[in-house]
Amino acid sequence: MAYQPLEKLINLHDGYRKIIQHRGRQLLLLQEGGTPYLIDRHCPHAGQVLDAAAVNGDVLTCPKHLIQFSIQDGFPRGANCSALGVHTLVYEGNSVGVGE
């Protein structure tokens, strides 16, 4: 499996957000609480872009319909909709990325 670096670890900080193109999909690399996450860029409920979604702890709130998702596993909190795609990050040297 080939490694695709996404960002240098030194550039990450809480509140960090970066749009990633990977295998024809738009993803969002973000960091909160000292932990980086890689999630689908669009809400599975209505396709809202999540670039500016509020994050409190490990809960991301979609700005359109206020549906909350865990950024650890993608499962919605208290809503009946599909899970948000959460992708595994790989650490190599001084960067974080994905396996291809």
DSSP file with accessible surface (Angstrom, degrees, kcal/mol):
  #  RESIDUE AA STRUCTURE BP1 BP2  ACC     N-H-->O    O-->H-N    N-H-->O    O-->H-N    TCO  KAPPA ALPHA  PHI   PSI    X-CA   Y-CA   Z-CA
    1    1 A M              0   0  191      0, 0.0     2,-0.2     0, 0.0     0, 0.0   0.000 360.0 360.0 360.0 124.2    0.0    0.0    0.0
    2    2 A A        -     0   0   59     98,-0.5    98,-4.0    97,-0.1     2,-0.4  -0.522 360.0-127.2 -79.9 145.5    1.5    3.3   -1.1
    3    3 A Y  E     -A   99   0A  44     96,-0.2    96,-0.2    -2,-0.2    -1,-0.1  -0.775  16.5-164.2 -95.3 131.3    1.6    6.2    1.3
    4    4 A Q  E     -A   98   0A  49     94,-3.3    94,-2.2    -2,-0.4    86,-0.2  -0.939  17.0-142.2-114.4 106.8    0.1    9.6    0.3
    5    5 A P  E     +A   97   0A  79      0, 0.0    92,-0.3     0, 0.0     3,-0.1  -0.433  20.9 178.9 -68.2 143.2    1.3   12.4    2.6
    6    6 A L  E     -     0   0A  12     90,-3.2     2,-0.3     1,-0.4    91,-0.2   0.707  60.9 -10.1-111.8 -36.8   -1.4   15.0    3.4
    7    7 A E  E     -A   96   0A  32     89,-1.8    89,-2.7     5,-0.0    -1,-0.4  -0.978  66.0-103.6-163.3 150.5    0.3   17.5    5.7
    8    8 A K  E >   -A   95   0A 114     -2,-0.3     3,-1.5    87,-0.2     4,-0.5  -0.605  32.3-128.5 -76.5 139.9    3.4   17.9    7.9
    9    9 A L  G >  S+     0   0   68     85,-2.6     3,-1.5    -2,-0.3    86,-0.1   0.849 105.8  64.4 -59.5 -34.0    2.7   17.4   11.6
   10   10 A I  G 3  S+     0   0  150     84,-0.5    -1,-0.3     1,-0.3    85,-0.1   0.761  98.4  55.7 -63.8 -22.6    4.3   20.7   12.5
   11   11 A N  G <  S+     0   0   77     -3,-1.5    -1,-0.3     2,-0.0     2,-0.2   0.614  86.9  99.4 -84.6 -14.2    1.6   22.5   10.5
   12   12 A L    <   +     0   0   20     -3,-1.5     2,-0.3    -4,-0.5    18,-0.0  -0.523  42.0 151.6 -79.2 142.8   -1.3   20.9   12.5
   13   13 A H    >   -     0   0  106     -2,-0.2     3,-2.4    18,-0.1    18,-0.3  -0.963  55.5 -72.1-158.7 159.3   -3.0   22.8   15.3
   14   14 A D  T 3  S+     0   0   86     -2,-0.3    18,-0.2     1,-0.3     3,-0.1  -0.380 123.6  29.1 -59.3 134.0   -6.5   22.8   16.9
   15   15 A G  T 3  S+     0   0   40     16,-2.5    -1,-0.3     1,-0.3    17,-0.1   0.280  87.2 144.9  94.4  -7.5   -8.9   24.5   14.4
   16   16 A Y    <   +     0   0   24     -3,-2.4    15,-1.5    15,-0.4     2,-0.3  -0.373  22.0 176.3 -64.7 137.9   -6.8   23.3   11.4
   17   17 A R  E     +C   30   0B  69     13,-0.2     2,-0.3    -3,-0.1    13,-0.2  -0.991   7.1 170.4-144.3 137.3   -8.8   22.5    8.3
   18   18 A K  E     -C   29   0B  80     11,-2.1    11,-3.0    -2,-0.3     2,-0.4  -0.973  30.3-128.0-148.9 132.2   -7.7   21.5    4.8
   19   19 A I  E     -C   28   0B  74     -2,-0.3     2,-0.4     9,-0.2     9,-0.2  -0.654  29.5-164.2 -79.8 132.6   -9.6   20.1    1.8
   20   20 A I  E     -C   27   0B  11      7,-2.9     7,-3.3    -2,-0.4     2,-0.6  -0.955  15.0-150.7-122.1 135.8   -8.1   16.9    0.5
   21   21 A Q  E     +C   26   0B 112     -2,-0.4     2,-0.4     5,-0.2     5,-0.2  -0.934  28.4 165.3-101.7 121.7   -8.7   15.3   -2.9
   22   22 A H  E >   -C   25   0B  22      3,-2.6     3,-1.6    -2,-0.6    -2,-0.1  -0.947  64.7 -21.0-144.6 118.8   -8.3   11.5   -2.6
   23   23 A R  T 3  S-     0   0  174     -2,-0.4     3,-0.1     1,-0.3    -1,-0.1   0.884 126.6 -50.0  52.4  43.6   -9.4    8.8   -5.1
   24   24 A G  T 3  S+     0   0   80      1,-0.2     2,-0.3     0, 0.0    -1,-0.3   0.581 117.6 110.2  76.3  10.2  -11.9   11.2   -6.6
   25   25 A R  E <   -C   22   0B 120     -3,-1.6    -3,-2.6    16,-0.0     2,-0.6  -0.889  66.4-127.9-118.1 150.2  -13.4   12.1   -3.3
   26   26 A Q  E     +C   21   0B  69     -2,-0.3    15,-2.0    -5,-0.2    16,-0.4  -0.858  35.1 176.1 -96.5 122.9  -13.4   15.4   -1.3
   27   27 A L  E     -CD  20  40B   2     -7,-3.3    -7,-2.9    -2,-0.6     2,-0.5  -0.776  23.9-133.6-119.8 167.1  -12.2   14.9    2.3
   28   28 A L  E     -CD  19  39B   1     11,-3.2    11,-2.4    -2,-0.3     2,-0.5  -0.981   9.0-158.2-127.8 118.5  -11.5   17.3    5.1
   29   29 A L  E     +CD  18  38B   0    -11,-3.0   -11,-2.1    -2,-0.5     2,-0.3  -0.854  28.7 161.6 -91.5 125.0   -8.4   17.0    7.2
   30   30 A L  E     -CD  17  37B   0      7,-2.6     7,-3.4    -2,-0.5     2,-0.4  -0.951  29.4-145.2-141.0 160.1   -9.0   18.7   10.6
   31   31 A Q  E     + D   0  36B  23    -15,-1.5   -16,-2.5    -2,-0.3   -15,-0.4  -0.998  22.2 162.5-130.6 132.9   -7.5   18.8   14.0
   32   32 A E  E >   + D   0  35B  37      3,-2.2     3,-1.9    -2,-0.4   -18,-0.1  -0.991  68.8   7.5-143.6 140.7   -9.3   19.2   17.3
   33   33 A G  T 3  S-     0   0   65     -2,-0.3    -1,-0.1     1,-0.3    25,-0.0   0.807 130.0 -60.3  59.8  29.8   -8.2   18.4   20.9
   34   34 A G  T 3  S+     0   0   48      1,-0.2    -1,-0.3    -3,-0.0   -22,-0.0   0.491 116.6 108.9  78.2   4.1   -4.7   17.7   19.6
   35   35 A T  E <   -D   32   0B  63     -3,-1.9    -3,-2.2   -22,-0.0     2,-0.2  -0.952  61.4-139.8-118.6 127.4   -5.9   14.9   17.4
   36   36 A P  E     -D   31   0B  16      0, 0.0     2,-0.3     0, 0.0    -5,-0.3  -0.590  21.3-171.7 -81.5 147.8   -6.0   15.0   13.6
   37   37 A Y  E     -D   30   0B  31     -7,-3.4    -7,-2.6    -2,-0.2     2,-0.5  -0.970  17.3-151.2-135.0 151.9   -9.0   13.5   11.8
   38   38 A L  E     +DE  29  87B   1     49,-0.6    49,-3.4    -2,-0.3     2,-0.3  -0.979  30.8 161.9-126.1 115.6   -9.8   12.8    8.1
   39   39 A I  E     -DE  28  86B   0    -11,-2.4   -11,-3.2    -2,-0.5    47,-0.2  -0.832  47.1 -81.6-127.9 165.5  -13.6   12.9    7.3
   40   40 A D  E     -D   27   0B  31     45,-2.5   -13,-0.2    -2,-0.3    10,-0.0  -0.430  37.6-134.6 -62.4 143.7  -15.8   13.2    4.3
   41   41 A R  S    S+     0   0   39    -15,-2.0     9,-2.9   -21,-0.1     2,-0.4   0.718  83.9  61.4 -76.5 -20.6  -16.1   16.9    3.4
   42   42 A H  B    S-F   49   0C  69    -16,-0.4    43,-0.3     7,-0.2     7,-0.2  -0.882  88.3-112.0-115.4 141.6  -19.9   16.7    2.9
   43   43 A C     >  -     0   0    3      5,-2.8     4,-1.9    -2,-0.4     5,-0.1  -0.424  20.8-138.2 -64.4 135.3  -22.6   15.8    5.4
   44   44 A P  T  4 S+     0   0   48      0, 0.0    38,-0.2     0, 0.0    -1,-0.1   0.696  96.6  62.4 -71.2 -15.1  -24.3   12.5    4.5
   45   45 A H  T  4 S-     0   0   90     37,-0.1    38,-0.0     1,-0.1    37,-0.0   0.967 131.6 -12.6 -74.9 -54.6  -27.7   13.9    5.3
   46   46 A A  T  4 S-     0   0   47      2,-0.1    -1,-0.1    -3,-0.0    -3,-0.0   0.245  93.0-102.5-137.3  12.8  -28.1   16.7    2.7
   47   47 A G     <  +     0   0   40     -4,-1.9     3,-0.1     1,-0.2     2,-0.0   0.593  58.6 166.4  79.6  11.2  -24.6   17.2    1.3
   48   48 A Q        -     0   0   64     -6,-0.1    -5,-2.8     1,-0.1    -1,-0.2  -0.338  42.8-111.8 -61.6 136.5  -23.7   20.3    3.2
   49   49 A V  B     -F   42   0C  49     -7,-0.2     3,-0.3     1,-0.1    -7,-0.2  -0.515  23.9-158.5 -67.9 135.1  -20.0   21.3    3.1
   50   50 A L    >   +     0   0    0     -9,-2.9     3,-1.8    -2,-0.2    -1,-0.1   0.260  57.2 113.9-103.0  13.0  -18.5   20.8    6.5
   51   51 A D  T 3  S+     0   0   45      1,-0.3    -1,-0.2   -10,-0.2    -9,-0.0   0.833  90.7  29.3 -54.5 -38.0  -15.5   23.1    6.2
   52   52 A A  T 3  S+     0   0   91     -3,-0.3    -1,-0.3     2,-0.0    -2,-0.1   0.156  88.1 140.0-110.4  18.1  -16.8   25.5    8.8
   53   53 A A    <   -     0   0    2     -3,-1.8     2,-0.2     1,-0.1     9,-0.2  -0.328  57.4-111.0 -63.3 141.9  -18.7   23.0   10.9
   54   54 A A  E     -G   61   0D  65      7,-0.9     7,-2.9     6,-0.0     2,-0.4  -0.506  30.3-160.9 -73.2 141.2  -18.5   23.5   14.7
   55   55 A V  E     +G   60   0D  26      5,-0.2     2,-0.5    -2,-0.2     5,-0.2  -0.995  11.9 179.1-126.4 128.1  -16.6   20.9   16.6
   56   56 A N  E >   -G   59   0D 139      3,-2.7     3,-1.8    -2,-0.4     2,-0.4  -0.956  69.4 -44.2-128.9 109.9  -16.9   20.5   20.4
   57   57 A G  T 3  S-     0   0   59     -2,-0.5     0, 0.0     1,-0.3     0, 0.0  -0.562 125.1 -25.2  67.0-122.0  -14.8   17.7   21.8
   58   58 A D  T 3  S+     0   0   39     -2,-0.4    13,-2.8    -3,-0.1     2,-0.6   0.151 117.8 101.8-106.9  19.4  -15.3   14.8   19.4
   59   59 A V  E <   -GH  56  70D  18     -3,-1.8    -3,-2.7    11,-0.2     2,-0.4  -0.911  52.3-164.2-111.1 121.9  -18.7   16.0   18.1
   60   60 A L  E     -GH  55  69D   0      9,-3.1     9,-2.8    -2,-0.6     2,-0.6  -0.865   8.6-152.3-101.1 134.1  -19.0   17.8   14.8
   61   61 A T  E     -GH  54  68D  27     -7,-2.9    -7,-0.9    -2,-0.4     7,-0.2  -0.937  14.4-130.7-111.9 120.4  -22.2   19.7   14.1
   62   62 A C     >  -     0   0    1      5,-2.9     4,-1.5    -2,-0.6     5,-0.1  -0.481  13.7-141.5 -65.4 130.9  -23.4   20.2   10.6
   63   63 A P  T  4 S+     0   0   64      0, 0.0    -1,-0.1     0, 0.0   -13,-0.1   0.717  91.5  56.4 -71.3 -17.0  -24.2   23.9   10.0
   64   64 A K  T  4 S+     0   0  113      1,-0.1    -2,-0.0     3,-0.1    -3,-0.0   0.964 129.6   2.4 -81.5 -54.3  -27.3   23.2    7.8
   65   65 A H  T  4 S-     0   0   95      2,-0.1    -1,-0.1   -17,-0.0    -3,-0.0   0.283  93.8-118.7-118.4   7.7  -29.6   21.0    9.9
   66   66 A L     <  +     0   0  123     -4,-1.5     2,-0.3     1,-0.2     0, 0.0   0.699  53.5 162.0  63.1  23.7  -27.5   20.8   13.1
   67   67 A I        -     0   0   22     -5,-0.1    -5,-2.9    -6,-0.1     2,-0.4  -0.567  30.3-139.4 -72.7 136.6  -27.1   17.1   13.0
   68   68 A Q  E     -HI  61  77D  84      9,-0.6     9,-3.1    -2,-0.3     2,-0.3  -0.813  20.2-175.1-104.9 141.1  -24.2   16.0   15.2
   69   69 A F  E     -HI  60  76D   0     -9,-2.8    -9,-3.1    -2,-0.4     2,-0.4  -0.976  29.7-116.7-130.9 145.7  -21.6   13.3   14.3
   70   70 A S  E  >  -H   59   0D   1      5,-2.3     4,-2.0    -2,-0.3   -11,-0.2  -0.670  17.3-153.9 -74.9 128.9  -18.8   11.7   16.2
   71   71 A I  T  4 S+     0   0    0    -13,-2.8   -33,-0.2    -2,-0.4    -1,-0.1   0.536  92.1  61.1 -82.8  -2.1  -15.5   12.6   14.4
   72   72 A Q  T  4 S+     0   0  119    -14,-0.5    -1,-0.2     3,-0.1   -13,-0.1   0.869 129.6   1.0 -85.2 -41.8  -14.0    9.4   15.8
   73   73 A D  T  4 S-     0   0   83      2,-0.1    13,-0.2    12,-0.0    -2,-0.2   0.463  90.8-122.0-127.2  -6.3  -16.4    6.9   14.2
   74   74 A G     <  +     0   0    0     -4,-2.0    10,-2.9     1,-0.2    -3,-0.1   0.352  58.5 146.1  84.7  -6.4  -18.8    9.0   12.1
   75   75 A F        -     0   0  126      8,-0.2    -5,-2.3    -6,-0.1    -1,-0.2  -0.404  50.5-117.0 -70.4 138.2  -22.0    7.9   13.8
   76   76 A P  E     -I   69   0D  29      0, 0.0     2,-0.6     0, 0.0    -7,-0.3  -0.411  20.9-131.9 -70.7 150.2  -24.8   10.5   14.1
   77   77 A R  E    S-I   68   0D 108     -9,-3.1    -9,-0.6     1,-0.2     3,-0.1  -0.918  80.4 -19.3-106.0 112.3  -25.8   11.5   17.6
   78   78 A G  S    S+     0   0   93     -2,-0.6     2,-0.3     1,-0.2    -1,-0.2   0.706 113.0 102.6  70.0  20.0  -29.6   11.5   18.1
   79   79 A A  S    S-     0   0   38    -11,-0.2     2,-1.1     2,-0.1    -1,-0.2  -0.978  70.4-129.3-134.3 150.8  -30.5   11.6   14.4
   80   80 A N        +     0   0  173     -2,-0.3     2,-0.3    -3,-0.1    -3,-0.0  -0.744  67.1 103.0-100.0  84.1  -31.6    8.9   11.9
   81   81 A C  S    S-     0   0   29     -2,-1.1    -2,-0.1    -5,-0.0   -36,-0.1  -0.942  75.0 -71.0-151.1 173.1  -29.2    9.3    9.0
   82   82 A S        -     0   0   84     -2,-0.3     2,-0.1   -38,-0.2   -37,-0.1  -0.235  56.8 -97.2 -65.2 158.6  -26.2    7.7    7.5
   83   83 A A        -     0   0   46     -8,-0.1     2,-0.3     1,-0.1    -8,-0.2  -0.427  35.8-109.9 -75.2 150.0  -22.8    7.9    9.2
   84   84 A L        -     0   0    4    -10,-2.9     2,-0.3   -14,-0.2    -1,-0.1  -0.616  40.8-105.4 -74.8 135.7  -20.2   10.5    8.2
   85   85 A G        -     0   0   19     -2,-0.3   -45,-2.5   -43,-0.3     2,-0.4  -0.513  38.8-172.3 -68.6 124.5  -17.3    8.9    6.5
   86   86 A V  E     -E   39   0B  49     -2,-0.3     2,-0.3   -47,-0.2   -47,-0.2  -0.987   7.5-156.6-119.3 130.3  -14.2    8.8    8.8
   87   87 A H  E     -E   38   0B  50    -49,-3.4   -49,-0.6    -2,-0.4     2,-0.3  -0.834  19.5-109.4-115.2 147.1  -10.9    7.7    7.2
   88   88 A T        -     0   0  122     -2,-0.3    11,-0.3   -51,-0.1     2,-0.3  -0.541  29.1-145.9 -76.4 129.8   -7.8    6.2    8.8
   89   89 A L        -     0   0   27     -2,-0.3     2,-0.4   -53,-0.1     9,-0.2  -0.716   7.0-151.7 -93.3 147.8   -4.7    8.4    9.0
   90   90 A V  E     -B   97   0A  52      7,-3.3     7,-2.9    -2,-0.3     2,-0.5  -0.964   5.6-145.7-120.3 135.6   -1.2    7.0    8.7
   91   91 A Y  E     +B   96   0A 126     -2,-0.4     2,-0.4     5,-0.2     5,-0.2  -0.885  22.5 169.0-104.0 130.6    1.8    8.6   10.2
   92   92 A E  E >   -B   95   0A 112      3,-2.2     3,-1.9    -2,-0.5     2,-0.1  -0.950  59.8 -47.0-143.0 118.7    5.1    8.4    8.4
   93   93 A G  T 3  S-     0   0   78     -2,-0.4     0, 0.0     1,-0.3     0, 0.0  -0.359 122.3 -18.7  60.5-125.4    8.2   10.4    9.5
   94   94 A N  T 3  S+     0   0  106     -2,-0.1   -85,-2.6    -3,-0.1   -84,-0.5   0.087 124.8  73.6-102.3  22.9    7.1   14.0   10.1
   95   95 A S  E <   -AB   8  92A  14     -3,-1.9    -3,-2.2   -87,-0.3     2,-0.4  -0.888  64.3-139.2-134.2 165.1    3.9   13.8    8.1
   96   96 A V  E     +AB   7  91A   0    -89,-2.7   -90,-3.2    -2,-0.3   -89,-1.8  -0.937  39.8 133.1-120.0 144.7    0.4   12.4    8.3
   97   97 A G  E     -AB   5  90A   0     -7,-2.9    -7,-3.3    -2,-0.4     2,-0.3  -0.823  45.4 -86.1-162.2-159.7   -1.3   10.9    5.3
   98   98 A V  E     -A    4   0A   8    -94,-2.2   -94,-3.3    -2,-0.2     2,-0.3  -0.930  30.8-116.2-129.2 153.0   -3.4    8.0    3.9
   99   99 A G  E      A    3   0A  21    -11,-0.3   -96,-0.2    -2,-0.3   -97,-0.1  -0.685 360.0 360.0 -83.7 141.0   -2.5    4.6    2.5
  100  100 A E              0   0   89    -98,-4.0   -98,-0.5    -2,-0.3    -1,-0.0  -0.699 360.0 360.0 -99.8 360.0   -3.5    4.2   -1.1
